[in-house]
Amino acid sequence: MIKSIKKSVQGFITSLKPTYAVEVDLYHVIPGVPVKSNKERHDFDKGEFQQAKTFFDGAVVKTSDLKLAPAEIKLIKGKKKVLEFKHFGPVNDIRPSKGKRR
């Protein structure tokens, strides 16, 4: 009886926690050609911050080892809040700005 109550309370608490995601953006730059981007998003369930943080750290290490540039890696809480980010190369110079029209 007590175990079932603890389990249901734990389930309720977990349902209130936010989801996490790791977003990896790789930019392909070829002179004379518009910049292409490859976006990958890896979603994690509610309350799985440790798994998301471990995946983020692993992606940062792997990207720096392979010297993939320009690249951008973000750890996101919920839908929009960026907890951590890491840029490799001149991402700010090549990323298309939102206010700019083509």
Buried (B, 14 or more C-beta within 10 A) or exposed (E): EEEEEEEEEEEEEEEEEEBBBBBBBBBEBEEEEEEEBEEEEBEBEEBBBEBBBEBBBEBBEEBBEEEBBBBBBBBBBEEEEEBBBBBBBEBEEEBEEEEEEE
